[in-house]
Amino acid sequence: MIVVVADTSVYVSALVFGGVPRAALEKAQRPPFRLAVSYTIEDELTKTLGQKFAWSEERIANAGELLWAEALWCTPAAVEAARDPDDNHVLGCALTAQAEFLITGDKDLLALHPFRAIAVVTPAQFLTLHTAAWEPA
């Protein structure tokens, strides 16, 4: 299993606009990958969709059920590595989950690539990965 964490902006883009972010999340939900998420990421997503995009609580809950039905839930480790302190919880989630990939469009997070052996990639970069290269022998 290859663990993948996506930051909140990837979820927002995937749900609201679709396209490459949606395709990246769909790939991260299929073997050999497994999506990891924290309640902090879920909370950020809920607030953003509700406040910025006027999504109803029911619509947000339904989206979450689809996204995280098979997700690995974790409590983020305490980390102080991001230029924007609001991003540290995403890095902490990736560390706790022992993720191999962190998917983001955030330039501050992308600048950390690699972060403690975690590949920090854009949704487009994640889509170009050749799965066989990451599967255990």
Secondary structure, DSSP 8 states (H G I E B T S, - for coil): -EEEEE-HHHHHHHHHT-HHHHHHHHHHTSTTEEEEEEHHHHHHHHHHHHHHS---HHHHHHHHHHHHTT-EEE--------SSGGGHHHHHHHHHTT-SEEE---HHHHTT-SBTTBEEE-HHHHHT--GGGGS--
